[in-house]
Amino acid sequence: MNLLEVENLWVKFPTRQGVVEAVRGISFSLGRERLGIVGESGSGKSMTGRAILRLIRPPGMIEADRIALEGQNLLDLSEKDMRAVRGERISMVMQDPKFSLNPVMRVGDQIMEAYLLHNKVGKAEARKRSLEMLEAVSIRDPERVMRAYPHEVSGGMGQRIMIAMMLIPNPQILIADEPTSALDVSVQRQVLNIMDDLVKQRGMGLIFISHDLNLVSEFCDRVLIMYAGRIVEVCDADKLHQATHPYTRGLLNSLPRLDQPRAKLEVLSRDPAWSDAPSVGGRA
């Protein structure tokens, strides 16, 4: 059984010029796997992740036939019931997560709060679990980090802290929205390895949102390619460089490659017909 099934998802925003459709009728499923969602800025990647958690606020609108978490349609839940889903069953690491931390609270208090919110335990147990989680994301001196404020830690450590905070309630699904975009390559690899190990150990589903095709092809199991709010192609991550859609080919050809050096990279040319083509289903 799939962990998550999304059918005919739309995200719309009314404006003075008319309704803007950020996500347009996409469908996909997620098993216990690493699913990548890639595309340019504005393609609807982040909106898809937020819509799953019903984080699109009015006047934005979410429409879908169903967004089912293990068979339960999240669209049927009240806002109170959705608060129990967020964090406990589905967690999301936002873009540039260090700046999602509360700047006036110590790191330890924020991680403990995430655990206490979903578990009826004492502060001593919450502190113990927080230290264990910081160790799990390869933070060497968790006691010191627990006492620190967000501005006192580096970007890479801020990413790890945020991942620890999102994983401490032991969710079934983690949505990671470009969690490594602000990191250098060595720290990026460490963070990805941490996420990979945790997903495998816990049997979770991971939705990895990124604009880095090379990174996604190495890290994920399957990839959805989005353009103008629609899924234009679905493929196995290890076969991403064999993709056939002209948009995907254009993205790949605009990237420098060490194994195929070229004097000049191609410029992506867009076909208006891509915007109007039916969305491709991302079924497992």
Helices and strands as residue ranges (DSSP letters): E 4-15, E 18-30, E 34-38, H 45-52, E 61-63, E 66-69, E 72-73, G 74-76, H 79-85, E 90-93, G 97-100, H 107-116, H 123-136, H 142-147, G 150-152, H 155-167, E 173-177, H 185-202, E 205-210, H 213-219, E 222-227, E 230-236, G 237-242, H 246-253, H 273-276
